[in-house]
Each structure stands twice: as structure tokens, then as C-alpha cells.
Amino acid sequence: MFVDRVLIELRAGKGGDGCSSMRREKYVPRGGPDGGDGGDGASIVLEAKVGVNSLAAYANQRLFRATKGQPGQGSLRHGKKGRDQKLLVPPGTTVIDADQHFVIKDMKHHGEQFVIARGGKRGRGNAHFKSSVNRSPRECTPGEEGETRFVILELKSIADVGLIGKPNAGKSTLLSRISSARPEIADYPFTTKHPNLGIVELSGERSFVVADIPGLIEGASEGIGLGHEFLRHVERAGLLIHLVEPFPADQTDPIENYNAIRKELAEYDASLAQRDQIIVITKAELDGAADVQDLLEQEAGQTVHLISSLQGTGTDELLEVVMQQVESRRQAMITAGEQVVVGNESAREPTNKPKKKRLPPHLHGHTAELSNEMQAKDFKVDPEVDPNNGEAK
């Protein structure tokens, strides 16, 4: 199940209460305060991690509580602090305050984390208040309450290239042709119900990430159809590939379809209409597709590519053009001092990383050198390291 927007409640742990205790022991005439401090409450931490592809883990569970700190005890025993709770989200998740509707954090990179709800501070025991003028303090402080926040997690896919176009324009077919992604493909509209990501690898180490955005229709920016739910996934794509079907099944005009999608992008976000795009006529195996290519070139005023995802015609040339534009954009971002986000960067853990073998206790340290010839009584340590002056332990 793909989930890209959830509302959750986060409650950090309460701090442990301080203890008020007086030392009372036999043969100890002068006792005194010995109440320990409580433990700090646990915080809730959000972390972006590659491999987490949606927010489905938060679809059914809406409340997350962190553990509280334990109270202090006598004999100066401090309470145990709570263990922080870590929640994993996909890179590209935007954290929004549900009450004020402002963006708290935009988590774009793998490993990026921050504390979204801080745990309460520990309470102080009466031993903390001992002084020269107050030998027997009785007061102690309770632990503070942890933060409670309502936040909206909104996923915006991180991709170098976004595939847009009318339903049944061939977006999923092209994605399956140029990458290892296997989206659902059928001969009816709205086959794709959620965005799909694929990594396109060219020669050498050149690669980019493509996002297949579910079919947009006229009025998508106003909530019609499925497109309005997924237009946010186009926002991060630096380059758009606009796929146009030459002969739509609904008998609509391909030129009008192209203009309709451009209009919806502009109404959703004006910057999307100004974004770099590559126009592609799909299904080149159909007769007359080249004529539609010429008409669209005149309408758009730029080069229009003609491909066939089914036969592979023109896809290699298209990928080379896309790769050149993606590399130019990355270089411009580096020059401007921005951090380049690469979807398939080496944030993944190496699969062939050797695991460290855990040795049993008798094979640790000096005991590993003992044998029938070397007994414990014969073993000596360095006098500069051991305070026993080199004598056997």
C-alpha cells in the first residue's frame, strides 16, 4: 500500500520525578539527604532512510509514545532515562505542523534526522539541594512533561526526472523499458494508482532517477481525477518528460491534450510551467505518429522526440539527451553551492560487508594467551600498564 500523506500524534516521554530521602544507617550518626534524580524522558526522532518507500507504517497507527524516565530512589540512585524512539521516513518527506501549517523540516537526504518531540527533563532529588545553610533539605522536583505535537508527514518523491502526461500515454511502459521498475501496465486509463520510481543506468557511473506520475486529466489541480493527489511528486523533479499519445483512445486531439497538461501544471504551481521539459511522442509504431510530431513541434516551438517503448525505437537517443540535461542541472546546483540529491547515491548499506565475529569471553584479552604451557601463575603484565608492578594477578 502506497501512502504519501498522514497525520500523526507524537508524545515524548515524561521526565522521572526526583526522590526525597534521608540516609538512615546504623552506626552512621550523621546521615543526610540522599534522594537521587529522576531520568530524562525519551524523545521522538525522525530519520530519513533509503529503502523506506512510503508512509504506510503510519497509516493505521496514529499515536506514538516515547518511554518516560524512571523516578529517582534513595542512596543517591538516579532513575533510568528513557530510550529515544526513532521513526523512519522516506527521503523527500516534508514535516508540517498540523496546527499552524508551517513546514518544520524538509528531509531530503539519507541519514538526515532531527528531534521532533523532545522528552521532559528529569526531576531533582533532595540531595541536589543540600548546601552549607540547608543541611537537611526535604524538597524535590517532579519531572517535566514531554512535548506533544500533531504533525503531517507529506512525501514528495525525490527524482531527477518526472514522467507526466495523460492517462494511457505510455509512461509506465517507458519506465519499464529504461529501468528495472515493473509498474502495472494495461490498455486502459488510470492503471497506475501511485507514483513509481526507477533508476536508469547508462554507461559508466552515469545514472538518474525517474518518477512515473499517475495520469493527469483536465481539472486535476482542482481535485478532479487522481492527478491532484500526486502533483506534489513533480515538484522536486528538475526535468519533466511530457509524453503525448499520437492517437488517444478517447479520440481527443493530442495537441489539446498537451496544452491541457501544461495548463494544469501552471495552475498547481507556476514554477512547474517554467521548468525544463522534453516533449516526446510515444507509440511511434503507429502510422501517422511522425505527422503528429511535426504538428506538436510547431505548437511547442521546440524539438519533439519520437519513440516506441514497445520496440525500443528512439529510447537510447532520448536517454542521452535526458542525461545531458540532468548533468547540466547538477553542475549548476554545485556551482550555486546547493547540495545535489542523487536518489541512488551510496546511502545504501553495502550488502557484502563482513560481519564482525563475536568471540566468547574466555578468548578476550589476556585469557586468550593461556594454555597448558602458559598458566595463570606464569603470566605477567606490563608494570607500566598494571599497578601490580608486574606481579601475576
MOLINNOR-V527848 format. One line per field, one symbol per residue. phi: phi as a letter, one per 30 degrees, with the letter a starting at -180 (. if undefined). psi: psi as a letter, one per 30 degrees, with the letter a starting at -180 (. if undefined). A space follows every 50 residues. Layout:
phi=???
psi=???
//
This chain:
phi=.cbbabcbccbdddddddccbcdbbdibdcdkdbddddcdddccccbdbd jdcacddcdccccbccdcddddbdihcddddddeccccbdejdccbdddc icddaccccdidbadcbddddddcddddcdadcbdbdcdbcddddddbbc bccbcbecbdbccbldeidjdddddddcbcdbddbacbdhddcadccbcc ccdicdaaccccceecbdjddcjcicdddbddddedddbccccbddbddd idddddddddddddddddaddddcdebccbcchddddjdddddddddddd iadcdbbbddcididdddddddddddddddddddddidddccdcdddddd dcddddddddedccidddcdaddccddcdbcdddccddhiddd
psi=kkkgklklkkjlkkkkklkjkkkjkkgiejblkhkllllklklkkkkkkk fjflgffgeejfkkklklkkllllhhjklklkkkkkkklkkgkkkkkfef hlkekjjfkkfklljfjklllllklfffgklffifikfllklllklkkkk lkkkkjkjkekkklllkgfgeeeeefefagkilkklhllhekflkkkkkk kakbgkllkkkjklkklkgefggkafeffgffffefkfkkjjkkkeikfg glkeeeeeeeeeeeeeeejffeffkklkkkklhffkkfeeeeeeeeeeef glkkkjljfefgkfeeeeeeeeeeeeeeeeeeeeefglkkjkfglhfkkk fgkkkkkkklefgkbffffkaeejleffkllkffekfghflk.
//
